[in-house]
């Protein structure tokens, strides 16, 4: 997990993840994990997934 968090700190979309997470009331780390392929547990996280898909960050 430490290695994954280090990648989060250095990613170029980090500010976008933080803005998106603030909009939906979660953390930027969780938005990053959803973008990397982890499952969404709540409806808010599913909305983050849809937003990431619309922006073209994930396909």
C-alpha positions as CSV (number, residue, x, y, z in Angstrom):
1,X,0.0,0.0,0.0
2,X,2.8,2.4,0.7
3,X,4.1,2.0,-2.9
4,X,0.6,2.7,-4.3
5,X,0.2,5.8,-2.1
6,X,3.6,7.1,-3.3
7,X,2.4,6.7,-6.9
8,X,-0.7,8.7,-5.9
9,X,1.4,11.5,-4.6
10,X,3.4,11.7,-7.8
11,X,0.5,11.2,-10.3
12,X,-0.3,14.1,-12.7
13,X,-4.0,13.9,-12.2
14,X,-3.8,14.3,-8.4
15,X,-5.4,17.7,-8.3
16,X,-8.3,16.5,-10.4
17,X,-8.8,13.5,-8.1
18,X,-8.9,15.8,-5.1
19,X,-11.4,18.2,-6.7
20,X,-13.6,15.3,-7.8
21,X,-13.4,13.7,-4.3
22,X,-14.3,17.0,-2.6
23,X,-17.4,17.3,-4.9
24,X,-18.6,13.9,-3.9
25,X,-17.5,13.9,-0.2
26,X,-14.7,11.3,-0.2
27,X,-10.9,11.4,-0.4
28,X,-8.6,11.9,-3.3
29,X,-6.9,8.6,-2.5
30,X,-10.2,6.8,-3.0
31,X,-10.8,8.5,-6.3
32,X,-7.3,7.5,-7.4
33,X,-8.0,3.9,-6.4
34,X,-11.2,3.9,-8.4
35,X,-9.3,5.2,-11.4
36,X,-6.8,2.4,-11.0
37,X,-9.5,-0.3,-11.2
38,X,-10.7,-0.9,-7.7
39,X,-14.4,-1.5,-7.0
40,X,-16.7,1.3,-6.0
41,X,-18.5,0.5,-2.7
42,X,-21.0,3.3,-2.5
43,X,-23.2,5.2,-4.9
44,X,-21.0,8.3,-4.5
45,X,-18.0,6.3,-5.6
46,X,-19.9,5.0,-8.6
47,X,-20.6,8.6,-9.5
48,X,-16.9,9.3,-9.3
49,X,-16.3,6.3,-11.6
50,X,-18.8,7.8,-14.1
51,X,-17.1,11.2,-14.0
52,X,-13.7,9.6,-14.6
53,X,-15.1,7.7,-17.5
54,X,-16.7,10.9,-19.0
55,X,-13.4,12.8,-18.7
56,X,-11.5,10.0,-20.5
57,X,-9.2,9.2,-17.6
58,X,-10.5,5.6,-17.6
59,X,-11.9,3.7,-20.5
